[in-house]
Amino acid sequence: QVQLVESGGGLVQPGGSLRLSCAASGSVFSITTMDWYRQAPGKERELVAGRLSSGSSYYADAVKGRFTISRDTIKNTVYLQMNSLKPEDTAVYYCRVYSGRDYWGQGIQVTVST
């Protein structure tokens, strides 16, 4: 079993920055992929960024150049640095890890608004 705790969301003005964190505990030794997803009201959940255990990262086209995913393997934490935020980035953000199966965080609200 893997437990995930997300933090760092909130309200920010357009053009601002936020950093999300997702700390994993439990059976962390078998974690391979750590991803961030988001779900806006009325829309399907979508992949934002992911980080493989190899160190490779991937991003949705909508966030390339603005968001950066990183992973601290000692702290078993994945981060999402979000810069140049836009109102369309408003969503509930979810951390997902794969450790034999998918585990999801509880979700954290990010609101980009004046």
C-alpha positions as CSV (number, residue, x, y, z in Angstrom):
1,Q,0.0,0.0,0.0
2,V,1.1,3.5,-0.8
3,Q,-0.3,6.6,0.9
4,L,-0.1,10.0,-0.8
5,V,-0.3,13.5,0.7
6,E,-0.6,16.5,-1.6
7,S,0.1,20.1,-0.6
8,G,0.8,23.5,-2.1
9,G,-2.3,24.4,-3.9
10,G,-4.3,27.6,-3.5
11,L,-5.3,30.8,-5.2
12,V,-2.9,32.7,-7.5
13,Q,-3.2,35.5,-10.0
14,P,-2.5,35.0,-13.7
15,G,1.2,34.9,-14.3
16,G,1.9,33.7,-10.9
17,S,3.6,30.5,-9.6
18,L,2.8,27.6,-7.3
19,R,4.6,24.5,-6.3
20,L,2.7,21.3,-5.6
21,S,4.2,18.5,-3.5
22,C,3.1,14.9,-3.2
23,A,4.7,12.9,-0.5
24,A,4.5,9.1,-0.7
25,S,4.8,6.7,2.2
26,G,4.3,3.0,2.7
27,S,5.5,0.6,0.0
28,V,7.6,3.2,-1.7
29,F,10.4,0.9,-2.7
30,S,8.5,-0.4,-5.7
31,I,7.3,3.0,-7.1
32,T,8.1,3.5,-10.7
33,T,6.1,6.3,-12.3
34,M,5.0,9.4,-10.4
35,D,2.5,11.7,-12.3
36,W,0.4,14.8,-11.9
37,Y,-3.1,14.9,-13.4
38,R,-5.7,17.6,-13.2
39,Q,-9.5,17.8,-13.6
40,A,-11.3,21.0,-14.4
41,P,-15.0,21.4,-13.8
42,G,-17.0,19.6,-16.5
43,K,-13.9,18.1,-18.0
44,E,-12.2,14.8,-17.9
45,R,-9.1,14.2,-15.8
46,E,-6.0,14.7,-17.9
47,L,-2.3,14.0,-17.6
48,V,-0.2,17.1,-16.8
49,A,3.3,15.8,-16.3
50,G,5.0,12.6,-15.3
51,R,8.4,11.4,-14.1
52,L,9.8,7.9,-14.6
53,S,12.2,6.2,-12.2
54,S,14.8,6.5,-15.0
55,G,14.6,10.3,-14.6
56,S,12.8,10.9,-17.9
57,S,9.9,13.4,-17.8
58,Y,7.0,14.1,-20.0
59,Y,4.5,16.9,-20.2
60,A,1.2,17.8,-21.7
61,D,1.5,20.3,-24.6
62,A,-0.6,22.8,-22.7
63,V,2.0,23.1,-19.9
64,K,5.3,22.6,-21.7
65,G,7.7,25.4,-20.9
66,R,5.7,26.5,-17.9
67,F,5.6,23.5,-15.6
68,T,8.4,21.4,-14.3
69,I,8.1,18.0,-12.6
70,S,10.8,16.8,-10.3
71,R,11.3,13.9,-7.9
72,D,13.2,13.6,-4.7
73,T,13.8,9.8,-4.3
74,I,15.1,10.2,-0.8
75,K,12.0,12.0,0.4
76,N,9.8,9.9,-1.9
77,T,8.2,13.2,-3.0
78,V,7.3,14.5,-6.4
79,Y,6.9,18.2,-7.1
80,L,5.2,20.2,-9.8
81,Q,6.6,23.7,-10.2
82,M,4.0,25.7,-12.1
83,N,5.0,29.1,-13.5
84,S,3.2,31.6,-15.8
85,L,-0.1,30.2,-14.6
86,K,-3.2,30.9,-16.7
87,P,-6.9,30.8,-15.7
88,E,-7.3,27.7,-17.8
89,D,-4.9,25.9,-15.4
90,T,-7.6,26.1,-12.8
91,A,-8.4,22.6,-11.7
92,V,-8.1,20.0,-9.0
93,Y,-4.6,18.5,-9.3
94,Y,-4.0,14.8,-8.4
95,C,-0.9,13.0,-7.7
96,R,-0.7,9.4,-9.1
97,V,2.0,6.8,-8.5
98,Y,2.4,3.3,-9.9
99,S,3.6,0.7,-7.5
100,G,2.2,-2.6,-8.7
101,R,-1.0,-0.7,-9.3
102,D,-2.2,2.9,-9.4
103,Y,-2.5,5.0,-6.3
104,W,-4.1,8.4,-6.2
105,G,-3.9,11.4,-3.9
106,Q,-6.9,13.1,-2.6
107,G,-6.6,16.1,-4.9
108,I,-5.7,19.7,-4.3
109,Q,-7.4,22.8,-5.7
110,V,-5.5,25.3,-7.8
111,T,-7.3,28.4,-8.8
112,V,-5.8,31.0,-11.1
113,S,-7.9,34.2,-11.0
114,T,-7.8,37.9,-10.4
